[in-house]
């Protein structure tokens, strides 16, 4: 039902009258070329590590496959299948309703620090952000970019305010300002949306490069390397 509502509004124009949004055609072309070639190289280099991680996930929990596929909302409200390494038990989506009261985030987003649905290997994959790496395939396909607002769930977008819909004007990304904030789950929904609006208004090649390097630094620091 939520999916149908999102599809109905895919062509709905986003009201950006309160924001100084400017399309950046040249930047978008350069960004797509970079995303395509770099993601292609990453897919080749990470093929064997991905196979090993997939095997470990299946050994840890054999009730489901190693890749979790979930519908997300991309640019202009387009739905696409986002890929992640599975970090939760096989029936995680069914258990979500039971955990709603424990939600630690405000707004339409659901997050809890010690989610009981997360598997043993899943905790490590999440702590290191390795679980997000299969999204490199989404980047190669053009559904995502290396840098951009994180792609939202249809049920979240359904609850968006007009100002939140601004993030649908650009291709969603693997990393963003919010992604490199320390203790990001403690950031309020409004602050998160403000960080996304900041990126959308100011985006350029230099900001993308800085965010990519900052993400690598953040991950190494987080893992103690």
N, C-alpha and C positions, 0 to 999 in steps of 0.2 A: 504493500500500500504506500509506504514512504517512497519507494523507488518510483512508483507511478507519479507521485506528486512532484518529485524532482524532475522527471522527464517532461512533465507538463510545463515546467517553468524554465526549461533549458534555454529557450529563446527570449526569455523575459529580460528586458533591458535593465541593467543595474543603475540605480540612481547615484551618480557620483557628483552631483551639483555642489555638495559641501566640501569636495576635495579637489585638489589641483592635479587630477589624473591626466597624464599625457601618454598616448601610445608611443612606443619607441621601436619602430620597425627595424631600423638598422641593428640596434642592440639585440632584438629578438632573433634576427637572422644569424648573427655572430654566435649568440648563445646556443642556438639549435645545432649549428655546425660543431661547436665545441662539445656539446652533450653527446652528439651522435658518435663522433670519432673516439672520444675518451671512454664512453660507455662500452663501445665495441672492444677496445683494448682491454678494459677491465673484465669483460665477460670471458675473454680468452685466458687471461692471467689467473682468474679466480675459479675457473672450471673445476680443477682438482680439489682446491680447498672447499668449494661448495659441495662437492660430492662427499667429502669426508664428514662435513658438518651434517649433511642430510642423513648419513648413515648413523651418526651418533644420536641424532634426534629420534630416529626410528627405534634404535636400541633402547633408548630411555623410555619411550612410550610408543608401543606398537599399535595402538588403537586408531591412529590416523597417520597421514603422510607427513613428510618433512616440510612441505610448503603450505603456508596458509594464504588462501586467496580471498580477498574481501573487496566488495564494491566501494569505490570512493568517488568523490565529486571533483572533477578537474576544471580546466578553463572553460568558461561560459556554461557551467553547469553540466558538462559532458560526463557521463558515468564511465568509469573504466575499472578493470580488475587490477588491484594492487597486490604485489607479491611480497611476502615476508617469510622468514624461517619461522616455523611454528614454535611458539614458546608456551602455549597453554594446553590444557587437557583437551581431548577430542570433543567434548560437549560444552566447551567454554561459552559459546554464544547462548546456549539454553540456560546456563546458570546466571547469566547477566542480570535478569530480572530479580533474582534472589539477593543480589549484591547492591542494587541501586541505592539503598538506604545508607551504604557505607561510602558513597562517592565523596572524594575529598576535593573535587574541583567544583567551582561555581560555573554557571552557564550550562550549555548543552553537552559539554564534554564529560566523559566518565573516566576517572582514574583513581586508583587506591594504591598506596605504597606497598602493602603486603597482600597482593591479590592471591587468594588461595587457589586460583585456577592455573597459576604458572607452574610449569614443571621444573625439575632440578636443573636440567641443562638450559631451560628457558631463562632462569634467573641470571645465568652467566651471559647468555646471548643478549639479554636486555641491558645488563649492566655495561657491557662492552659495545652496545649498539650494533653488534654483528647481525642481529635479527633483521635489520633494515636493508642489508646489502642486496638481497634479491631485487630490490627496487631499481637496481642498475638496469635490469631488463625493461622496466617501465620507462626509464630514461631513454634507452635505445629506441624503443617504440614510439617515443614522442609524447607519451601521456604525462611524463614528469620531466623535471630538469634537476640538475645537481643542486641548484639554489632556488628557493621559492617558498611560499607559505606551505606548511604541511597539508596534504590532501585530507579533507574532512569526510566523515561518514554522512550518508544521505539523511539520517535521522537528526544529525547535528545541524546540517544546512537548513533543514525544514524550520528550525527554531532561530535562524539568523535574523538579526536586525538589519535594516537597510545599509548601515555603515559596515557591517560584517561582510556583506556580499561583495565588497570591493575586492576582496582576496580572490574572487572567482574570475577576475579580469586578466589574471596572469597564470602561467603554467605552474602547478604546484611543484614543490621541490623536496629533495632528500634532506637538505639542511636549510636553516634559516636563523634569524636572530634569536628566536625562542629556543631553538635546538642547542645553542651554545651558552645559554644562561645557567648559572650554577643553581642547582635545586629547582629546575624548571617547573616541576609539578607544584611548587609553592606559588608560582606566578598566577595571578588571577586571570580569568578569562578576558576581562577588559584590557589588561596589560598585554596579554598575548596578542589580541587583535590589534592593539596600538603598534606593537613591534612589526606585525605584518604590514600594516598601512605605511609605516616608516620605510620598509623595504620597497614596497610598490611605488611610492612617490620618488624615492631617491635612487632606485636601482640603476646600476651601470656595471661595466666590466670590472672595474677596480673593487667595487663592493663585493661582487661575486667571488673574486679571487681571495679577498680578505676573509670572507666567510668560510670558504673551502679550507684554507690554511688554519683558520681558527678552530674549525671543526676537528681537524686532525690533531691539533695541539690539545684540544679539550679531551679527546678520546684517550690520547697517550697519558695525559695528566691524570685522568680519571682511573686508568688502569694501573697507575703507579709506575709507568715506564719512564 
